[in-house]
Amino acid sequence: MAKREQAKHKIDRRLGVNLWGRPKSPLNNREYGPGQHGQRRRKPSDYGIQLMAKQKLKGYYGNIGEKQFRKYYAEAVRRRGDTGENLVGILESRLDAVIYRMKFVPTVFAARQFVSHGHVKVNGRRVNVPSFMVKDGDVIEVKEKSRELPMVLEAVQSSERDLPDYMEVDHSAMKGTFLRLPKLEDVPYPVQMEPNLVIEYYSR
């Protein structure tokens, strides 16, 4: 089992949720945390609930680093409107998240690696930064030489996830358009996300 695969499963068990809704998650068999004391159930404090909400959101997008996540929070506060909604919009604008949503790769971890290895173009230009922010109307495509990769072909044919309506994708051309920033209700999270609790965590 690859290190990335193990990391995914570790995050699932630590948080106690099947974060990506995948059939291979260990949570499908054991609904408790890892380790000797994983089966103990403790009532979390308000702080614990907020922390868990943050870890879920961070983990979902490939375990983003704390420093980067704080930057996203600061940007969400700076923007007009609901801060929690803004935070979700920022996270969904990351190029690796967009590639994952468009079903060009099977996991968010694969998306990060896929972008880093230079397999993706944005508006015709190669971009190899997973945290690159995609804007409304941007066209994202898989490089021609990368379109026959087994991982890509498998992801495109998978029925595991649905395409959200804030992007248009033509899988035959391996190309898609990011139409607009989504609201929380638009994002097809397999588990309940509570960005409002994340905002409470950072604004303590």
N, C-alpha and C positions, 0 to 999 in steps of 0.2 A: 504493500500500500504506500502510495507516495506521501511525502511529508505534508503537502497541501491538503490531501484527503484527510489525513489524521488531524490536521489543524481544524478543518471544518467540523469534524465530528466532536472534537474536544470542546469547541465553542458551543455546539448544540447541547452537549451534556452539562457543561458548566452553567449555561443559562436556563436549562430545563425546558427548552422548546425546540421543535424542529424548524429552525430559523428560515430555511429556504424551501421547506415543504418537500424535501427529497425522499424518495422511497428507501434509500439506503441509510438514512439517519438512524443511529443507535437508539434514539428516543422512541422509535417505533416499537422497540422491544423492551427498553428499560426507561421508564419515565422518572428517573431520579439522577442526581448529580454523580460525578465520578468520585472515586476514592472511598476510603474506609467509612467516612461519615456521610456519604452522599444520600443515604436514605432518610436521614433525620429531617424532619420538617420543622422549620422555625418560622414564626411570624415576623416578616421583615418590618423594619421601621420605615417612616416616611422617606428618610435618606436612602435606605436600602431599596425601596421601590423606585425612587428617582434614578439611583445608580444603575439598577437593572434595566430601566428603560433606555438609559444612555448606552449601556453595553450592548443591548440588543440592536440598536440603530447603528452603532459603530461596527459591530460584528457583521451585520447584514451586508454592509458595503465592503467586505473583505478585511475587516478589522483595521480600520483607518487609525493612524496614530493619534495620540491625545492632542499633541500640538496642532496638528492639521485640523482636527475636529473642533478645537477651540476657535480656530480662525473662521471656520464655517459658522459657528455660533455667533461670533462677533459680526460677521457679514449679514447674518439673518436678522440681528438686532438693528443693524444700520438701515436695512431696507424697509420700505413702507409695508404696512399690512401686518398680518398675524405672524409672529416670529417663528412659531412652530411650523406653520405652512411654508414659510420662507426657507427654513432649514431643510425640509424635505425636498423642496424645489432645487436647492443648491446641490444636495447629494445626488439627486436624479440627473443633474446636468453634467456630472463627471463622465468623461469619455468611457471609462471602463464600465460604469453603470449603464450607459446608453448601449454599448456593445452587448452587454448581458441581456438587457431588455429586448433588443432587436433579435435575440436568439441566434447570434453568430457564434456564441460559445456556450458551453453547458453550465459554467459556474462563474461567480464574481471573481474568484481567485484566478481562474483561467483567463478571464477578461483582462485583468491587470497584466498578466504575463503576455497575453496576445498583443496588447497595445505596446508594452515595453519593447517587444521584439520587432516592432515596426511593420505589423501586418495591416495597419489601418490608415485610411486617408480621411481627412475632413476638408470638404470643399476642394477636393483635388490635391491637397497637400498632405504629405506623410506626417503624422503626429505620433510620437512615441512616449508621451507623458500621460499616464492613466488618469491623473487629476485634472487634465485639461478641461476647461469649462465650455461645454457645447451651448450654442445660442439658438434661439428660435429660427427655424429655416435652414439651419446647417445640414449639409448632406454628408452622411457618413457611409463609407464603403470599405469593403475588404479588398486589399490589394489583389490584383489579378492572379499573381503567382501563388497566393495563399488560399484561393477559393476552393481548391481541391483537397485541402488538409482534412484527414479523417475526422478530427475533432469538430471542425466547422460543419461538415456534411451531416454528422450525427446530430449536432445541436439544432440545425435548421429543420431536420425531419422529426425532432422530438415533439411529442404532444404534452410534455410535462408542464409547459408554461404557455400562457396566452399572451398575445401582443397587446400592450395598452393602447388606448386611443389617442395618446398625445404624441404618437409617432407613426409614420407610414413606412412600411418595409416591402421591398421587392426581393424576395429570396432568390429568385432566378437570376437577378442581376447582382445579388449580394450588396445591395445598396438600400439605404433608408434615410428618411428626413425626420429630424427632431422638430415637431410642429410647434410645441409650446411647453412652458413650465407646467408641470402637473400640480394639482392640489392633493392633499393627503388621501382623499377619498378615491382619487384616480389611480393611485399606485397599487398594483396587485401584490401587496405583501401577504405571504402565507400565514403570518401571525399578526396579532394586533400590535401596532406601533403607537407609542404615545409621546410624540415630540414635545407636547406641552409639559410633560414631566421632565424631559431633558432640559428644557428652558428653565424650569424651576430649579433643577440641579445646579446649573451654571449661575443662576442669579441669586443664589443663597448669600 
